[in-house]
Amino acid sequence: MYLFYIDEAGNRDPKSPDRVYALTAIGLYENRWKKFYRFITNHKRLLIDKIYREKNIRLELADCEIKSNWVRRPAQRKTHKFLSHLTRDEIQELVDKYYNQLQYHYMVIITIIIDKEKLEDYMDHSKIHRKAWELLCERVENYMVEYHDKHNAVLITDDMSQRENRSLAMKHAYFLDNCTSCGLRLRHIMEMPLFVRSELSEGVQLADLCSYNFYRAFRCKDMNYSYFKLILPSVYSSQNTAVGKIDGLKIFPESSELINLI
């Protein structure tokens, strides 16, 4: 079984001047989950112990969530109960440990980029998310068929509001019962998506870090962005398509000139 951890970057507001929305999945083979989890949480526990020794502040793992905007923005780091007690070098070391796990555990990345500037007028907040989810599911299915046909996939995503969770789950159920809009049947994706609290999932936190890198690269049209280049080798690339085509990175809609960047 493969676990696909999913998170987003950017916003889904079609009227926002920020034109890019990214939805990213990180795929990990189930037998490697425990080593990945323990590697990250053991390092966090060392930092928790250090903070307790030096400042007599007791933290739990749930207090030690990593998000890209907290890591990047000094003002947000200063108010964070965990990051505010770490040096820049300690934060960088922790972030690097997340990224290093991609290749160490042979993780795969699948990302959908939505160019909101090119969408039809009927596309609202919810439809944008559901379309990105559909496109993501299609690529997860294609990846599983090509590389792990005897395995199934479970999708694990950041918890949203009850209304948003229900809306996504109902759309997902439709895809499982029928097929996606391009006629693809999701034969390898099991059950409903699992909605989890991101502070309790190291996989979702890694997906958050990676999703921002895609968002940042396409928002700024900078394919040389260092963290984008760092994770690009982990993106799903099919052996059945043209050389150089990155199947795990989808730009929607087809009319977007952002396609020309890859």
PyMOL commands that set and color helices and strands:
alter all, ss='L'
color gray80, all
select helices_A, chain A and resi 30-55+61-63+68-72+74-79+83-85+88-104+116-118+125-147+162-177+198-200+202-219+226-234+257-261
alter helices_A, ss='H'
color red, helices_A
select strands_A, chain A and resi 2-9+20-29+108-115+153-158+194-196+249-252
alter strands_A, ss='S'
color yellow, strands_A
deselect
rebuild
show_as cartoon
